[in-house]
């Protein structure tokens, strides 16, 4: 299948909880120069440059699969935020709700977990741009989410 992109990078993600995990991918056209700054089983961080947008950062996030390890995701995001002072966009599978209204079905969302994600976003200057849920996974809610710093929009 041809997606129309000539350049790309893919990174495996943590599937240690016995689940099926694919990975994080970033694809771009020749008009964009992308440089991988860092990556792990839970993130990819890239510097993106082009003539029209200037220089920006994109981080793909894949949250630690075990609930007890959620805080590691937020600490990783705080670290990534400290590495980049310009426009920054994050997207990925955060597997976390910001409010009860996002969750459809299953048990109620845990307030302390929602607050921890909200605190991380506040600490890093990120703003919620929405999410997409996948009903085929059973419980619908915040699966894939995009968050960005305000300067991504205004620069």
C-alpha angles and dihedrals in degrees: 000000000000113000093183095248121117097190132053151138130212128197129193118238134214113279095165092126089071094257128128110260126182111185146245120284135185122192128183144173128247090263089070128066111206126187124190106231097179141339141185138163086285106041150015119207121196138179110221123198134179137148096253099044103029117211122339139156130238124191122190110205130202110181121227104271097227115078092222089062098053093109090063089064093053092046090050090052091049089052092049090049091054090055095057128047099177133073110323132188124189126190136165148082105327090161089208136111125222094201141009089249090069093058121083117187134345125061121340116272115261111252095212091054092049090049092050091054091045091049091050091052091049092047092051098040093243124151127204115250096177141267143247122227128206111217091191088073090066106244114056122217144090104358107137115022137177120211128172145174115259091243090066088070099041100042 
